[in-house]
Amino acid sequence: MSFFAAFDSFFKKYGNYLLVLFFIISMVLILIVLIAMPSATEKPQMSGEQIRELANKLYEWKLYPQAIEQYQYYLNFYSADAQEQANINYVIGNIYFDRMHDYEGALTHYAKVKYYFPASNLMPDINKKVVACLERLQRTMDAKQMLDESTSLDSGMVRKSLPGEIIAKVGDRRITQGDLDFEISQLPPYMQSQFTTVEGKKKFLQQYISTELLYETAKRAGLDKVKEVIEGAFQAKKQLMAQKYLEQEIAREMNIKPEDVELYYRANKDKYTEKDDKGKVIREKSLDEVQQQVAQDLVRDKQMKAYEALIQRLTQAQSVEIYDDKIK
Protein backbone atom coordinates (compact mmCIF):
# COMPACT_ATOMS: atom_id res chain seq x y z
CA MET A 1 0.00 0.00 0.00
CA SER A 2 1.33 3.39 -0.97
CA PHE A 3 1.90 6.19 1.59
CA PHE A 4 -0.99 8.27 0.22
CA ALA A 5 -3.39 5.30 0.33
CA ALA A 6 -2.38 4.58 3.90
CA PHE A 7 -2.84 8.25 4.89
CA ASP A 8 -6.27 8.29 3.21
CA SER A 9 -7.36 5.21 5.11
CA PHE A 10 -6.08 6.65 8.40
CA PHE A 11 -7.80 10.03 7.85
CA LYS A 12 -11.14 8.36 7.03
CA LYS A 13 -10.96 6.45 10.27
CA TYR A 14 -9.67 9.19 12.61
CA GLY A 15 -10.20 12.41 10.63
CA ASN A 16 -13.13 13.73 12.66
CA TYR A 17 -11.24 13.25 15.92
CA LEU A 18 -8.20 15.05 14.51
CA LEU A 19 -10.28 18.00 13.38
CA VAL A 20 -11.85 18.33 16.82
CA LEU A 21 -8.42 18.05 18.48
CA PHE A 22 -6.97 20.68 16.11
CA PHE A 23 -9.87 23.03 16.89
CA ILE A 24 -9.40 22.63 20.65
CA ILE A 25 -5.65 23.24 20.45
CA SER A 26 -6.19 26.34 18.28
CA MET A 27 -8.70 27.81 20.71
CA VAL A 28 -6.39 27.18 23.67
CA LEU A 29 -3.52 28.94 21.87
CA ILE A 30 -5.70 31.93 20.99
CA LEU A 31 -6.89 32.18 24.58
CA ILE A 32 -3.30 32.12 25.86
CA VAL A 33 -2.32 34.92 23.45
CA LEU A 34 -5.30 37.04 24.46
CA ILE A 35 -4.54 36.62 28.14
CA ALA A 36 -0.89 37.54 27.58
CA MET A 37 -1.65 40.66 25.55
CA PRO A 38 -2.02 43.91 27.53
CA SER A 39 -5.50 45.34 27.41
CA ALA A 40 -5.98 48.46 25.30
CA THR A 41 -7.96 49.97 28.14
CA GLU A 42 -5.63 48.86 30.93
CA LYS A 43 -4.64 51.71 33.22
CA PRO A 44 -0.86 52.35 33.05
CA GLN A 45 1.36 52.29 36.10
CA MET A 46 1.18 56.06 36.66
CA SER A 47 -0.57 57.91 39.43
CA GLY A 48 -3.53 60.13 38.78
CA GLU A 49 -1.50 63.06 40.09
CA GLN A 50 1.14 62.44 37.39
CA ILE A 51 -1.53 62.45 34.68
CA ARG A 52 -2.97 65.71 36.00
CA GLU A 53 0.49 67.31 36.19
CA LEU A 54 1.22 66.26 32.61
CA ALA A 55 -2.08 67.75 31.44
CA ASN A 56 -1.31 71.01 33.26
CA LYS A 57 2.17 71.16 31.73
CA LEU A 58 0.81 70.57 28.22
CA TYR A 59 -1.64 73.41 28.84
CA GLU A 60 1.20 75.72 29.90
CA TRP A 61 3.09 74.76 26.71
CA LYS A 62 0.00 75.72 24.66
CA LEU A 63 -0.48 72.11 23.48
CA TYR A 64 -4.20 72.38 24.05
CA PRO A 65 -5.51 69.28 22.19
CA GLN A 66 -2.89 67.15 23.96
CA ALA A 67 -3.82 68.66 27.33
CA ILE A 68 -7.49 67.84 26.72
CA GLU A 69 -6.52 64.28 25.81
CA GLN A 70 -4.71 63.81 29.13
CA TYR A 71 -7.54 65.37 31.18
CA GLN A 72 -10.00 63.07 29.44
CA TYR A 73 -7.70 60.10 30.01
CA TYR A 74 -7.68 60.90 33.71
CA LEU A 75 -11.48 60.98 33.78
CA ASN A 76 -11.71 57.66 31.96
CA PHE A 77 -9.25 55.60 34.01
CA TYR A 78 -8.86 57.20 37.44
CA SER A 79 -11.21 57.54 40.36
CA ALA A 80 -12.45 61.09 40.91
CA ASP A 81 -15.30 62.40 43.04
CA ALA A 82 -18.15 64.44 41.59
CA GLN A 83 -16.55 67.83 42.30
CA GLU A 84 -13.26 66.85 40.68
CA GLN A 85 -15.04 65.48 37.60
CA ALA A 86 -17.00 68.72 37.34
CA ASN A 87 -13.81 70.78 37.70
CA ILE A 88 -11.96 68.83 34.99
CA ASN A 89 -14.85 69.04 32.55
CA TYR A 90 -14.99 72.76 33.31
CA VAL A 91 -11.26 73.13 32.59
CA ILE A 92 -11.64 71.22 29.30
CA GLY A 93 -14.59 73.43 28.37
CA ASN A 94 -12.54 76.56 29.10
CA ILE A 95 -9.68 75.32 26.92
CA TYR A 96 -12.08 74.79 24.04
CA PHE A 97 -13.74 78.17 24.67
CA ASP A 98 -10.83 80.49 25.53
CA ARG A 99 -7.91 78.86 23.75
CA MET A 100 -9.22 76.93 20.74
CA HIS A 101 -12.41 78.93 20.09
CA ASP A 102 -14.20 75.63 19.51
CA TYR A 103 -17.58 76.56 20.96
CA GLU A 104 -19.25 73.24 20.18
CA GLY A 105 -16.50 71.39 22.05
CA ALA A 106 -16.80 73.84 24.95
CA LEU A 107 -20.57 73.52 25.03
CA THR A 108 -20.30 69.71 25.23
CA HIS A 109 -18.19 69.81 28.40
CA TYR A 110 -20.14 72.64 30.02
CA ALA A 111 -23.28 70.58 29.39
CA LYS A 112 -21.68 67.58 31.13
CA VAL A 113 -21.19 69.66 34.26
CA LYS A 114 -24.67 71.14 34.00
CA TYR A 115 -26.52 67.85 33.67
CA TYR A 116 -24.25 65.33 35.41
CA PHE A 117 -23.21 67.51 38.37
CA PRO A 118 -26.05 70.03 38.92
CA ALA A 119 -25.01 70.52 42.57
CA SER A 120 -21.55 71.82 41.57
CA ASN A 121 -20.63 75.29 42.78
CA LEU A 122 -19.53 75.95 39.18
CA MET A 123 -23.13 76.10 37.96
CA PRO A 124 -23.53 79.92 37.88
CA ASP A 125 -20.47 80.28 35.66
CA ILE A 126 -21.40 77.21 33.61
CA ASN A 127 -24.76 78.81 32.80
CA LYS A 128 -23.01 81.99 31.72
CA LYS A 129 -20.52 80.10 29.55
CA VAL A 130 -23.29 78.06 27.90
CA VAL A 131 -25.04 81.30 26.92
CA ALA A 132 -21.75 82.68 25.54
CA CYS A 133 -21.21 79.51 23.48
CA LEU A 134 -24.72 79.67 22.04
CA GLU A 135 -24.30 83.34 21.17
CA ARG A 136 -21.03 82.66 19.36
CA LEU A 137 -22.68 79.81 17.47
CA GLN A 138 -25.37 82.35 16.47
CA ARG A 139 -28.07 80.35 18.24
CA THR A 140 -29.74 83.47 19.58
CA MET A 141 -33.07 81.90 20.51
CA ASP A 142 -31.38 79.07 22.41
CA ALA A 143 -29.22 81.63 24.24
CA LYS A 144 -32.31 83.64 25.19
CA GLN A 145 -34.04 80.52 26.46
CA MET A 146 -30.98 79.63 28.49
CA LEU A 147 -30.96 83.12 30.01
CA ASP A 148 -34.61 82.78 30.93
CA GLU A 149 -33.99 79.39 32.57
CA SER A 150 -30.95 80.51 34.56
CA THR A 151 -31.62 82.00 37.97
CA SER A 152 -28.13 83.45 38.36
CA LEU A 153 -25.40 84.28 35.87
CA ASP A 154 -23.15 86.05 38.37
CA SER A 155 -19.78 84.35 38.40
CA GLY A 156 -18.40 86.48 41.23
CA MET A 157 -18.51 83.68 43.81
CA VAL A 158 -17.35 80.87 41.51
CA ARG A 159 -14.10 79.11 42.32
CA LYS A 160 -12.28 78.44 39.07
CA SER A 161 -9.74 75.69 38.63
CA LEU A 162 -7.27 76.66 35.89
CA PRO A 163 -3.75 75.26 35.37
CA GLY A 164 -0.73 77.46 35.92
CA GLU A 165 0.51 79.83 38.61
CA ILE A 166 -1.96 82.57 39.53
CA ILE A 167 -0.52 86.03 38.83
CA ALA A 168 -3.62 88.21 39.32
CA LYS A 169 -7.19 88.13 40.62
CA VAL A 170 -10.20 90.14 39.49
CA GLY A 171 -12.73 89.55 42.22
CA ASP A 172 -12.71 85.75 42.45
CA ARG A 173 -11.56 85.31 38.88
CA ARG A 174 -8.00 83.99 38.61
CA ILE A 175 -5.55 84.95 35.85
CA THR A 176 -2.61 82.58 35.39
CA GLN A 177 0.80 83.00 33.80
CA GLY A 178 -0.44 80.75 31.01
CA ASP A 179 -3.39 83.08 30.43
CA LEU A 180 -1.07 86.07 30.16
CA ASP A 181 1.35 84.34 27.79
CA PHE A 182 -1.52 83.16 25.61
CA GLU A 183 -3.06 86.63 25.30
CA ILE A 184 0.30 88.10 24.33
CA SER A 185 0.83 85.34 21.76
CA GLN A 186 -2.40 86.39 20.03
CA LEU A 187 -0.94 89.80 19.20
CA PRO A 188 0.76 90.52 15.84
CA PRO A 189 4.50 89.69 15.98
CA TYR A 190 5.56 93.35 15.88
CA MET A 191 3.44 94.02 18.98
CA GLN A 192 4.54 90.90 20.88
CA SER A 193 8.09 92.28 20.96
CA GLN A 194 6.85 95.11 23.21
CA PHE A 195 5.87 92.65 25.96
CA THR A 196 8.82 90.25 26.24
CA THR A 197 10.27 91.72 29.46
CA VAL A 198 8.76 91.38 32.92
CA GLU A 199 7.90 95.09 32.95
CA GLY A 200 6.32 94.78 29.51
CA LYS A 201 4.22 91.83 30.65
CA LYS A 202 3.10 93.75 33.74
CA LYS A 203 2.01 96.63 31.51
CA PHE A 204 0.08 94.30 29.20
CA LEU A 205 -1.58 92.60 32.17
CA GLN A 206 -2.82 95.94 33.48
CA GLN A 207 -4.18 96.84 30.04
CA TYR A 208 -5.84 93.44 29.76
CA ILE A 209 -7.51 93.74 33.17
CA SER A 210 -8.68 97.27 32.37
CA THR A 211 -10.28 96.09 29.14
CA GLU A 212 -12.01 93.19 30.90
CA LEU A 213 -13.37 95.50 33.62
CA LEU A 214 -14.71 97.97 31.06
CA TYR A 215 -16.23 95.18 28.95
CA GLU A 216 -18.03 93.53 31.86
CA THR A 217 -19.32 96.90 33.11
CA ALA A 218 -20.52 97.87 29.63
CA LYS A 219 -22.25 94.52 29.20
CA ARG A 220 -24.09 94.90 32.51
CA ALA A 221 -25.19 98.34 31.29
CA GLY A 222 -26.78 96.69 28.26
CA LEU A 223 -24.44 98.26 25.70
CA ASP A 224 -24.17 94.95 23.84
CA LYS A 225 -27.75 95.60 22.65
CA VAL A 226 -27.00 99.08 21.22
CA LYS A 227 -27.36 99.13 17.43
CA GLU A 228 -23.99 100.83 16.87
CA VAL A 229 -22.29 98.06 18.84
CA ILE A 230 -24.15 95.33 16.94
CA GLU A 231 -23.26 96.88 13.58
CA GLY A 232 -19.65 97.45 14.66
CA ALA A 233 -19.37 93.82 15.76
CA PHE A 234 -20.72 92.69 12.39
CA GLN A 235 -18.24 94.88 10.50
CA ALA A 236 -15.37 93.64 12.67
CA LYS A 237 -16.42 90.03 12.03
CA LYS A 238 -16.54 90.70 8.28
CA GLN A 239 -13.05 92.21 8.35
CA LEU A 240 -11.67 89.31 10.39
CA MET A 241 -13.18 86.75 8.03
CA ALA A 242 -11.77 88.55 4.98
CA GLN A 243 -8.35 88.84 6.65
CA LYS A 244 -8.34 85.16 7.62
CA TYR A 245 -9.23 84.07 4.11
CA LEU A 246 -6.55 86.37 2.70
CA GLU A 247 -3.93 84.93 5.06
CA GLN A 248 -4.83 81.37 4.04
CA GLU A 249 -4.65 82.14 0.34
CA ILE A 250 -1.42 84.13 0.54
CA ALA A 251 0.21 81.44 2.68
CA ARG A 252 0.07 79.13 -0.36
CA GLU A 253 2.47 81.48 -2.15
CA MET A 254 4.98 81.85 0.69
CA ASN A 255 7.17 78.84 0.00
CA ILE A 256 10.45 80.77 -0.11
CA LYS A 257 13.78 79.01 -0.60
CA PRO A 258 17.29 80.38 0.15
CA GLU A 259 18.00 80.66 -3.56
CA ASP A 260 14.90 82.88 -3.91
CA VAL A 261 16.41 85.32 -1.42
CA GLU A 262 19.69 85.40 -3.34
CA LEU A 263 17.93 85.98 -6.67
CA TYR A 264 15.87 88.81 -5.16
CA TYR A 265 19.03 90.39 -3.76
CA ARG A 266 20.77 90.30 -7.13
CA ALA A 267 17.75 91.81 -8.88
CA ASN A 268 17.43 94.63 -6.33
CA LYS A 269 21.02 95.40 -5.36
CA ASP A 270 20.42 99.13 -5.54
CA LYS A 271 18.09 98.86 -2.54
CA TYR A 272 20.91 97.47 -0.40
CA THR A 273 23.66 100.05 -0.84
CA GLU A 274 25.18 102.84 1.21
CA LYS A 275 24.77 106.25 -0.43
CA ASP A 276 26.08 109.72 0.31
CA ASP A 277 23.96 112.84 0.76
CA LYS A 278 23.74 113.28 -3.02
CA GLY A 279 22.49 109.75 -3.59
CA LYS A 280 25.75 108.42 -4.98
CA VAL A 281 26.51 104.80 -4.17
CA ILE A 282 29.42 104.47 -1.75
CA ARG A 283 29.32 100.74 -1.12
CA GLU A 284 27.23 97.71 -1.99
CA LYS A 285 26.27 95.66 1.04
CA SER A 286 26.86 91.92 0.82
CA LEU A 287 24.00 89.45 1.05
CA ASP A 288 25.28 88.25 4.42
CA GLU A 289 24.91 91.77 5.82
CA VAL A 290 21.33 92.31 4.65
CA GLN A 291 19.96 88.78 4.34
CA GLN A 292 17.20 89.28 6.92
CA GLN A 293 16.07 92.56 5.34
CA VAL A 294 16.14 91.00 1.85
CA ALA A 295 14.01 88.08 3.05
CA GLN A 296 11.48 90.47 4.60
CA ASP A 297 11.32 92.55 1.42
CA LEU A 298 10.86 89.41 -0.67
CA VAL A 299 8.01 88.19 1.54
CA ARG A 300 6.35 91.61 1.39
CA ASP A 301 6.59 91.74 -2.40
CA LYS A 302 5.26 88.20 -2.80
CA GLN A 303 2.38 88.97 -0.43
CA MET A 304 1.43 92.06 -2.44
CA LYS A 305 1.57 90.18 -5.74
CA ALA A 306 -0.46 87.31 -4.30
CA TYR A 307 -3.03 89.77 -2.95
CA GLU A 308 -3.36 91.56 -6.31
CA ALA A 309 -3.68 88.26 -8.19
CA LEU A 310 -6.31 86.98 -5.74
CA ILE A 311 -8.40 90.16 -5.99
CA GLN A 312 -8.16 90.04 -9.78
CA ARG A 313 -9.39 86.42 -9.85
CA LEU A 314 -12.28 87.18 -7.50
CA THR A 315 -13.19 90.31 -9.45
CA GLN A 316 -13.37 88.36 -12.70
CA ALA A 317 -15.23 85.44 -11.10
CA GLN A 318 -17.92 87.75 -9.68
CA SER A 319 -18.16 89.87 -12.85
CA VAL A 320 -17.47 93.09 -10.99
CA GLU A 321 -18.12 96.32 -12.90
CA ILE A 322 -17.20 99.80 -11.63
CA TYR A 323 -18.68 102.84 -13.39
CA ASP A 324 -16.02 105.48 -12.73
CA ASP A 325 -17.80 108.11 -14.84
CA LYS A 326 -20.86 107.99 -12.57
CA ILE A 327 -18.94 108.58 -9.35
CA LYS A 328 -19.43 112.17 -8.13
C-alpha positions in Angstrom: 0.0 0.0 0.0 1.3 3.4 -1.0 1.9 6.2 1.6 -1.0 8.3 0.2 -3.4 5.3 0.3 -2.4 4.6 3.9 -2.8 8.2 4.9 -6.3 8.3 3.2 -7.4 5.2 5.1 -6.1 6.6 8.4 -7.8 10.0 7.8 -11.1 8.4 7.0 -11.0 6.4 10.3 -9.7 9.2 12.6 -10.2 12.4 10.6 -13.1 13.7 12.7 -11.2 13.3 15.9 -8.2 15.0 14.5 -10.3 18.0 13.4 -11.8 18.3 16.8 -8.4 18.1 18.5 -7.0 20.7 16.1 -9.9 23.0 16.9 -9.4 22.6 20.6 -5.6 23.2 20.4 -6.2 26.3 18.3 -8.7 27.8 20.7 -6.4 27.2 23.7 -3.5 28.9 21.9 -5.7 31.9 21.0 -6.9 32.2 24.6 -3.3 32.1 25.9 -2.3 34.9 23.5 -5.3 37.0 24.5 -4.5 36.6 28.1 -0.9 37.5 27.6 -1.7 40.7 25.5 -2.0 43.9 27.5 -5.5 45.3 27.4 -6.0 48.5 25.3 -8.0 50.0 28.1 -5.6 48.9 30.9 -4.6 51.7 33.2 -0.9 52.4 33.1 1.4 52.3 36.1 1.2 56.1 36.7 -0.6 57.9 39.4 -3.5 60.1 38.8 -1.5 63.1 40.1 1.1 62.4 37.4 -1.5 62.5 34.7 -3.0 65.7 36.0 0.5 67.3 36.2 1.2 66.3 32.6 -2.1 67.8 31.4 -1.3 71.0 33.3 2.2 71.2 31.7 0.8 70.6 28.2 -1.6 73.4 28.8 1.2 75.7 29.9 3.1 74.8 26.7 0.0 75.7 24.7 -0.5 72.1 23.5 -4.2 72.4 24.0 -5.5 69.3 22.2 -2.9 67.1 24.0 -3.8 68.7 27.3 -7.5 67.8 26.7 -6.5 64.3 25.8 -4.7 63.8 29.1 -7.5 65.4 31.2 -10.0 63.1 29.4 -7.7 60.1 30.0 -7.7 60.9 33.7 -11.5 61.0 33.8 -11.7 57.7 32.0 -9.3 55.6 34.0 -8.9 57.2 37.4 -11.2 57.5 40.4 -12.5 61.1 40.9 -15.3 62.4 43.0 -18.1 64.4 41.6 -16.5 67.8 42.3 -13.3 66.8 40.7 -15.0 65.5 37.6 -17.0 68.7 37.3 -13.8 70.8 37.7 -12.0 68.8 35.0 -14.9 69.0 32.5 -15.0 72.8 33.3 -11.3 73.1 32.6 -11.6 71.2 29.3 -14.6 73.4 28.4 -12.5 76.6 29.1 -9.7 75.3 26.9 -12.1 74.8 24.0 -13.7 78.2 24.7 -10.8 80.5 25.5 -7.9 78.9 23.7 -9.2 76.9 20.7 -12.4 78.9 20.1 -14.2 75.6 19.5 -17.6 76.6 21.0 -19.3 73.2 20.2 -16.5 71.4 22.1 -16.8 73.8 24.9 -20.6 73.5 25.0 -20.3 69.7 25.2 -18.2 69.8 28.4 -20.1 72.6 30.0 -23.3 70.6 29.4 -21.7 67.6 31.1 -21.2 69.7 34.3 -24.7 71.1 34.0 -26.5 67.8 33.7 -24.3 65.3 35.4 -23.2 67.5 38.4 -26.0 70.0 38.9 -25.0 70.5 42.6 -21.6 71.8 41.6 -20.6 75.3 42.8 -19.5 76.0 39.2 -23.1 76.1 38.0 -23.5 79.9 37.9 -20.5 80.3 35.7 -21.4 77.2 33.6 -24.8 78.8 32.8 -23.0 82.0 31.7 -20.5 80.1 29.5 -23.3 78.1 27.9 -25.0 81.3 26.9 -21.8 82.7 25.5 -21.2 79.5 23.5 -24.7 79.7 22.0 -24.3 83.3 21.2 -21.0 82.7 19.4 -22.7 79.8 17.5 -25.4 82.3 16.5 -28.1 80.4 18.2 -29.7 83.5 19.6 -33.1 81.9 20.5 -31.4 79.1 22.4 -29.2 81.6 24.2 -32.3 83.6 25.2 -34.0 80.5 26.5 -31.0 79.6 28.5 -31.0 83.1 30.0 -34.6 82.8 30.9 -34.0 79.4 32.6 -31.0 80.5 34.6 -31.6 82.0 38.0 -28.1 83.5 38.4 -25.4 84.3 35.9 -23.2 86.1 38.4 -19.8 84.3 38.4 -18.4 86.5 41.2 -18.5 83.7 43.8 -17.4 80.9 41.5 -14.1 79.1 42.3 -12.3 78.4 39.1 -9.7 75.7 38.6 -7.3 76.7 35.9 -3.8 75.3 35.4 -0.7 77.5 35.9 0.5 79.8 38.6 -2.0 82.6 39.5 -0.5 86.0 38.8 -3.6 88.2 39.3 -7.2 88.1 40.6 -10.2 90.1 39.5 -12.7 89.5 42.2 -12.7 85.8 42.5 -11.6 85.3 38.9 -8.0 84.0 38.6 -5.5 84.9 35.9 -2.6 82.6 35.4 0.8 83.0 33.8 -0.4 80.7 31.0 -3.4 83.1 30.4 -1.1 86.1 30.2 1.4 84.3 27.8 -1.5 83.2 25.6 -3.1 86.6 25.3 0.3 88.1 24.3 0.8 85.3 21.8 -2.4 86.4 20.0 -0.9 89.8 19.2 0.8 90.5 15.8 4.5 89.7 16.0 5.6 93.3 15.9 3.4 94.0 19.0 4.5 90.9 20.9 8.1 92.3 21.0 6.9 95.1 23.2 5.9 92.7 26.0 8.8 90.3 26.2 10.3 91.7 29.5 8.8 91.4 32.9 7.9 95.1 32.9 6.3 94.8 29.5 4.2 91.8 30.7 3.1 93.8 33.7 2.0 96.6 31.5 0.1 94.3 29.2 -1.6 92.6 32.2 -2.8 95.9 33.5 -4.2 96.8 30.0 -5.8 93.4 29.8 -7.5 93.7 33.2 -8.7 97.3 32.4 -10.3 96.1 29.1 -12.0 93.2 30.9 -13.4 95.5 33.6 -14.7 98.0 31.1 -16.2 95.2 29.0 -18.0 93.5 31.9 -19.3 96.9 33.1 -20.5 97.9 29.6 -22.3 94.5 29.2 -24.1 94.9 32.5 -25.2 98.3 31.3 -26.8 96.7 28.3 -24.4 98.3 25.7 -24.2 95.0 23.8 -27.7 95.6 22.6 -27.0 99.1 21.2 -27.4 99.1 17.4 -24.0 100.8 16.9 -22.3 98.1 18.8 -24.1 95.3 16.9 -23.3 96.9 13.6 -19.7 97.4 14.7 -19.4 93.8 15.8 -20.7 92.7 12.4 -18.2 94.9 10.5 -15.4 93.6 12.7 -16.4 90.0 12.0 -16.5 90.7 8.3 -13.1 92.2 8.3 -11.7 89.3 10.4 -13.2 86.7 8.0 -11.8 88.5 5.0 -8.3 88.8 6.7 -8.3 85.2 7.6 -9.2 84.1 4.1 -6.6 86.4 2.7 -3.9 84.9 5.1 -4.8 81.4 4.0 -4.6 82.1 0.3 -1.4 84.1 0.5 0.2 81.4 2.7 0.1 79.1 -0.4 2.5 81.5 -2.2 5.0 81.9 0.7 7.2 78.8 0.0 10.4 80.8 -0.1 13.8 79.0 -0.6 17.3 80.4 0.2 18.0 80.7 -3.6 14.9 82.9 -3.9 16.4 85.3 -1.4 19.7 85.4 -3.3 17.9 86.0 -6.7 15.9 88.8 -5.2 19.0 90.4 -3.8 20.8 90.3 -7.1 17.7 91.8 -8.9 17.4 94.6 -6.3 21.0 95.4 -5.4 20.4 99.1 -5.5 18.1 98.9 -2.5 20.9 97.5 -0.4 23.7 100.0 -0.8 25.2 102.8 1.2 24.8 106.3 -0.4 26.1 109.7 0.3 24.0 112.8 0.8 23.7 113.3 -3.0 22.5 109.7 -3.6 25.8 108.4 -5.0 26.5 104.8 -4.2 29.4 104.5 -1.8 29.3 100.7 -1.1 27.2 97.7 -2.0 26.3 95.7 1.0 26.9 91.9 0.8 24.0 89.4 1.0 25.3 88.2 4.4 24.9 91.8 5.8 21.3 92.3 4.6 20.0 88.8 4.3 17.2 89.3 6.9 16.1 92.6 5.3 16.1 91.0 1.9 14.0 88.1 3.0 11.5 90.5 4.6 11.3 92.6 1.4 10.9 89.4 -0.7 8.0 88.2 1.5 6.3 91.6 1.4 6.6 91.7 -2.4 5.3 88.2 -2.8 2.4 89.0 -0.4 1.4 92.1 -2.4 1.6 90.2 -5.7 -0.5 87.3 -4.3 -3.0 89.8 -3.0 -3.4 91.6 -6.3 -3.7 88.3 -8.2 -6.3 87.0 -5.7 -8.4 90.2 -6.0 -8.2 90.0 -9.8 -9.4 86.4 -9.8 -12.3 87.2 -7.5 -13.2 90.3 -9.4 -13.4 88.4 -12.7 -15.2 85.4 -11.1 -17.9 87.8 -9.7 -18.2 89.9 -12.9 -17.5 93.1 -11.0 -18.1 96.3 -12.9 -17.2 99.8 -11.6 -18.7 102.8 -13.4 -16.0 105.5 -12.7 -17.8 108.1 -14.8 -20.9 108.0 -12.6 -18.9 108.6 -9.4 -19.4 112.2 -8.1 
